[in-house]
Structures are given as structure tokens and as C-alpha cells.
């Protein structure tokens, strides 16, 4: 079974539009490009990836689309648009002319609480849905209630929650995250990424630190709504690609083979359908 990495990034800091690249993340403030990722993919049997934006500029999305077009293992790109800006629809139309655009991700974690309730999202969300583009939700636990409101307002939109909504693993906080995620799973059709958890844990994290959160996501979403992602190279800050793959294999070891196949490939394969023009 080949695997899909549903969440990875590329960047070149000298492009100059990554304001979050401060001294605190100096370890990853270097180029990360396809040549650096390929050895990990070969080592772990990963045949395709989803390339995800990581800053709030259309220029970065254009950079990623160009890169994806020249990289054989990238299935497509999750880009960025100012969805409440006056040019949102025109920007989506222009970017979507490239079939490698698979969805849009606003950086909700950086936006004001309540942003997901903005009525100005109505037309852009309808446009994403009509074009077969997914909406990726990058949220903190405190924003999950806003996300549930958003999901109820746009029930037919394909929404994928990044990084399990970033539970506060390093502080050992399970609630109210767990109850809120159960409500999302029970009452919406959203899917969720099993990704980004190691950077929410302590720097000396162990598999057992992650286990309660992964088991909860499995219990409420089920394997057919969960997909694995590396969050590389952000995950370099918490050990890197190999330790997260190995931890995931350990965490999923007792699942039936069919469930493991869904998480490693099946869910992402269905969620990120290639777009034809």
C-alpha cells in the first residue's frame, strides 16, 4: 500500500513573506524543497503529498503551484486567498484555473475569534463548493465552537480540520477540546488530519503523550474521516519526519489493516480529488 502525506510545506525564506519565521524557529528558517523531502517519502512508502500554504499571500500560493507543477509526487496545492476581501472571487477564479489547486486555507488560528462567523464568507464558500475545492480549517481549541457554527452554515462544503484542531498536549489538557471535537464529528461531515500533534506536545514528547488524543480522534471520526500528514518541515521542531511516522505506526498498530489503509491513504485519496479542466 502506498501512502499519501496529506500535509506538507515547502518554503524559501529569502522570498520574504513569512512573518512567522522569527528567531524562535531559527532551526527551520532555511530552504525546504522537494529534494529535501523525497528521501523521507521513499523511506516510508509515500507516493503522493498535498502541499499546503503557510503564509497569507497569493504570491506564495503561486510559488507553490509552480513548484507543484514541476514535482512528480505533489498531487496538488492548498492555497490562500483573502476570503473576506473584495477580490476573493476573482482571486479564486484565477488560481483555480490551475488544476493543481485543490483547496483554500485561511490562517484562522491567526485571525480574530469569530472570523468564521463572518457573513462575507457566504459567496466565497459557495464558489469553493461549486468548483470542488476544499476548505481547510486551521484552528485552535478555543475556535472550535466558531468552526462548528461555520460547518452548520455550510453543510455541503468539503471541510478538513488541520492538526486535530491543535489540542494542548504539552499542558495535558484534554477538555474541553475532546467534547468539542466529538460534537464536530457527530454533527457534521468534516474530516480531520492526524498531523501537527508533535509540535503541540512537549519537546521530549513520547508516544504515550499523544495516545489519548489520537485514540479520541479515532473514536469520534473513525478511520474513514481521518488522514495522516507529516506537517513537515514544521515537525522538524519536534523531532522531524521519521519519529512522527514511527509514532503513528505505533499508535495505529492495533487497528484492522483496512482502517490503517484509510488513514494512510484512503481518506486523503477521496478528499483531494484531482480537478480536470
C-alpha positions as CSV (number, residue, x, y, z in Angstrom):
1,X,0.0,0.0,0.0
2,X,1.4,3.4,-1.0
3,X,0.7,6.2,1.4
4,X,-0.3,9.9,1.0
5,X,1.2,12.6,3.1
6,X,-1.8,15.0,3.4
7,X,0.0,17.9,4.8
8,X,3.5,19.2,4.0
9,X,5.1,22.5,3.2
10,X,7.9,23.9,1.0
11,X,9.5,27.3,1.5
12,X,12.4,29.6,0.7
13,X,12.8,32.2,3.5
14,X,14.5,34.7,1.1
15,X,11.1,35.1,-0.6
16,X,10.4,37.4,2.3
17,X,6.7,36.8,3.1
18,X,6.9,34.5,6.1
19,X,6.4,36.9,9.1
20,X,6.2,34.0,11.5
21,X,9.7,32.9,10.8
22,X,11.2,34.6,13.8
23,X,14.3,33.6,15.8
24,X,12.1,31.2,17.8
25,X,12.0,28.9,14.7
26,X,15.6,29.5,13.5
27,X,16.0,25.8,13.1
28,X,13.6,25.7,10.2
29,X,14.4,29.2,8.8
30,X,16.2,27.6,5.8
31,X,15.1,26.3,2.4
32,X,12.9,23.2,2.4
33,X,12.2,22.0,-1.1
34,X,11.3,18.8,-2.9
35,X,14.9,17.5,-3.0
36,X,14.9,17.6,0.8
37,X,11.6,15.8,1.2
38,X,12.0,13.0,-1.3
39,X,14.3,10.7,0.8
40,X,11.6,10.6,3.6
41,X,8.9,9.7,1.1
42,X,11.0,6.9,-0.4
43,X,11.9,5.6,3.1
44,X,8.3,5.4,4.3
45,X,6.5,4.3,1.1
46,X,4.8,7.6,0.5
47,X,3.9,8.2,-3.2
48,X,2.0,11.5,-3.1
49,X,1.7,14.6,-1.0
50,X,-0.6,17.5,-0.5
51,X,1.4,20.8,-0.5
52,X,-0.1,23.3,1.9
53,X,0.3,27.1,2.1
54,X,1.9,28.6,5.2
55,X,1.6,32.3,4.9
56,X,-1.0,34.9,3.9
57,X,0.0,35.9,0.4
58,X,-1.3,35.0,-3.0
59,X,2.4,35.2,-4.2
60,X,3.2,32.2,-2.0
61,X,0.3,30.2,-3.5
62,X,1.5,31.0,-7.0
63,X,5.0,29.9,-5.9
64,X,3.6,26.6,-4.6
65,X,1.5,25.9,-7.7
66,X,4.6,26.5,-9.9
67,X,6.6,24.2,-7.7
68,X,3.9,21.5,-7.7
69,X,3.8,21.5,-11.5
70,X,7.4,20.6,-11.5
71,X,7.3,18.0,-8.7
72,X,6.1,14.5,-9.6
73,X,4.9,13.5,-6.1
74,X,2.8,16.5,-5.3
75,X,-0.9,15.8,-6.1
76,X,-2.0,19.3,-5.5
77,X,-1.9,22.5,-3.5
78,X,-3.9,24.1,-0.7
79,X,-3.6,27.8,-1.3
80,X,-4.5,31.1,0.4
81,X,-6.9,33.8,-0.6
82,X,-8.3,36.7,1.5
83,X,-11.8,35.2,1.6
84,X,-13.4,38.3,3.0
85,X,-11.6,40.8,0.8
86,X,-13.1,42.5,-2.2
87,X,-11.2,40.4,-4.8
88,X,-11.8,37.0,-3.2
89,X,-14.0,35.6,-6.1
90,X,-11.6,36.9,-8.8
91,X,-8.6,35.5,-6.9
92,X,-10.2,32.1,-6.5
93,X,-11.1,32.0,-10.2
94,X,-7.6,32.9,-11.3
95,X,-5.9,30.4,-9.0
96,X,-8.4,27.7,-9.8
97,X,-7.5,27.9,-13.5
98,X,-4.6,25.7,-12.4
99,X,-6.0,22.2,-11.9
100,X,-3.4,21.6,-9.2
101,X,-5.3,24.0,-6.8
102,X,-7.3,21.6,-4.6
103,X,-8.4,24.0,-1.9
104,X,-8.0,27.2,0.2
105,X,-6.8,27.6,3.7
106,X,-7.2,30.8,5.7
107,X,-4.9,31.0,8.7
108,X,-7.8,31.1,11.1
109,X,-5.6,30.5,14.1
110,X,-4.1,33.9,13.5
111,X,-7.4,35.6,12.9
112,X,-9.8,37.2,15.4
113,X,-12.1,34.8,17.2
114,X,-15.5,34.9,15.4
115,X,-13.9,35.3,11.9
116,X,-15.6,32.0,10.8
117,X,-19.0,33.6,11.5
118,X,-18.4,36.5,9.1
119,X,-21.4,36.7,6.6
120,X,-19.0,37.9,4.0
121,X,-17.8,34.3,3.6
122,X,-21.1,33.3,2.1
123,X,-20.3,33.8,-1.6
124,X,-16.7,32.6,-1.5
125,X,-17.8,29.4,0.3
126,X,-20.5,28.8,-2.4
127,X,-17.8,29.4,-5.0
128,X,-15.4,26.9,-3.4
129,X,-18.2,24.3,-3.3
130,X,-19.2,24.8,-6.9
131,X,-15.5,24.4,-8.0
132,X,-14.9,21.3,-6.0
133,X,-12.3,23.0,-3.8
134,X,-11.9,22.0,-0.2
135,X,-11.8,24.4,2.8
136,X,-9.0,23.7,5.3
137,X,-9.7,24.8,8.9
138,X,-6.5,25.7,10.9
139,X,-7.9,26.4,14.3
140,X,-7.0,26.4,18.0
141,X,-9.3,24.7,20.5
142,X,-10.9,28.0,21.5
143,X,-12.1,28.4,17.9
144,X,-13.8,25.0,17.6
145,X,-17.3,26.5,18.6
146,X,-16.9,29.0,15.8
147,X,-15.9,26.1,13.5
148,X,-19.0,24.2,14.4
149,X,-21.2,27.2,13.6
150,X,-19.3,27.5,10.2
151,X,-19.8,23.8,9.4
152,X,-23.5,24.1,10.2
153,X,-23.9,27.1,8.0
154,X,-22.1,25.5,5.0
155,X,-23.1,21.8,5.4
156,X,-22.3,20.8,1.9
157,X,-18.8,22.3,1.8
158,X,-15.9,19.8,2.0
159,X,-14.0,20.9,5.2
160,X,-10.8,19.3,6.6
161,X,-9.7,20.2,10.1
162,X,-5.9,20.5,10.3
163,X,-3.8,19.1,13.1
164,X,-6.8,17.7,15.1
165,X,-7.6,21.3,16.0
166,X,-4.3,21.6,17.9
167,X,-5.1,20.1,21.3
168,X,-3.0,21.4,24.2
169,X,-1.0,18.3,24.6
170,X,2.0,19.9,26.3
171,X,-0.3,21.1,29.1
172,X,-2.1,17.8,29.3
173,X,-5.4,19.5,28.6
174,X,-8.0,17.0,27.2
175,X,-11.1,19.0,27.8
176,X,-12.9,21.0,26.5
177,X,-11.2,20.0,23.3
178,X,-12.4,16.4,23.4
179,X,-16.1,17.2,23.9
180,X,-16.0,19.9,21.2
181,X,-14.3,17.6,18.7
182,X,-16.9,14.9,19.4
183,X,-19.7,17.4,18.7
184,X,-18.0,18.3,15.4
185,X,-17.6,14.6,14.4
186,X,-21.2,13.7,15.4
187,X,-23.0,16.6,13.8
188,X,-21.0,17.5,10.6
189,X,-19.3,15.7,7.7
190,X,-15.9,17.3,8.3
191,X,-12.8,15.3,8.0
192,X,-9.7,15.7,10.2
193,X,-6.0,15.4,9.8
194,X,-3.8,13.3,12.1
195,X,-1.0,15.7,11.8
196,X,0.8,18.5,13.7
197,X,0.4,16.8,17.1
198,X,4.0,16.5,18.0
199,X,4.6,20.3,17.8
200,X,1.7,20.7,20.3
201,X,3.4,18.4,22.8
202,X,6.5,18.9,25.0
203,X,9.8,18.8,23.2
204,X,10.6,15.5,24.9
205,X,7.2,14.0,23.8
206,X,6.5,10.3,23.9
207,X,4.0,8.1,22.1
208,X,2.1,7.8,25.3
209,X,1.7,11.6,25.5
210,X,0.0,11.5,22.1
211,X,-2.1,8.4,22.6
212,X,-5.2,9.8,24.4
213,X,-5.6,12.5,21.7
214,X,-5.1,10.1,18.8
215,X,-7.4,7.5,20.3
216,X,-10.1,10.1,20.8
217,X,-9.9,11.3,17.2
218,X,-10.1,7.7,16.1
219,X,-13.1,7.1,18.3
220,X,-15.1,10.1,17.2
221,X,-14.2,10.5,13.5
222,X,-13.4,6.9,12.6
223,X,-10.6,5.9,10.2
224,X,-12.7,6.9,7.1
225,X,-12.6,10.5,8.2
226,X,-9.0,10.7,9.4
227,X,-5.9,11.2,7.2
228,X,-2.2,11.2,8.1
229,X,0.0,14.2,7.5
230,X,3.6,15.0,8.4
231,X,3.4,18.7,8.9
232,X,7.0,18.7,7.6
233,X,9.1,20.8,7.9
234,X,7.3,22.4,10.9
235,X,7.6,18.9,12.5
236,X,11.4,19.3,12.4
237,X,11.0,21.4,15.6
238,X,9.7,18.3,17.3
239,X,12.0,15.6,16.0
240,X,11.2,15.5,12.3
241,X,9.6,13.2,9.8
242,X,10.9,9.8,10.9
243,X,9.9,10.0,14.6
244,X,6.3,11.1,13.7
245,X,5.9,8.3,11.1
246,X,7.2,5.7,13.7
247,X,5.0,7.1,16.4
248,X,2.0,6.9,14.1
249,X,2.7,3.3,13.2
250,X,2.9,2.5,16.9
251,X,-0.4,4.4,17.6
252,X,-2.3,2.6,14.8
253,X,-0.7,-0.8,15.2
254,X,-3.8,-2.4,16.8
255,X,-6.2,-1.2,14.2
256,X,-7.5,-3.5,11.5
257,X,-5.5,-3.3,8.3
258,X,-8.4,-1.7,6.4
259,X,-8.5,1.2,9.0
260,X,-4.8,1.8,8.7
261,X,-5.1,1.9,5.0
262,X,-7.8,4.6,5.2
263,X,-5.7,6.8,7.5
264,X,-2.5,6.4,5.5
265,X,-4.1,6.8,2.1
266,X,-7.9,6.2,1.5
267,X,-9.3,9.2,3.3
268,X,-6.9,11.7,1.6
269,X,-7.4,10.0,-1.8
270,X,-11.1,10.6,-1.6
271,X,-10.8,14.1,0.0
272,X,-8.3,15.5,-2.5
273,X,-9.8,14.6,-5.9
274,X,-7.8,15.8,-8.8
275,X,-9.6,18.6,-10.7
276,X,-9.9,18.4,-14.5
277,X,-10.4,21.3,-16.9
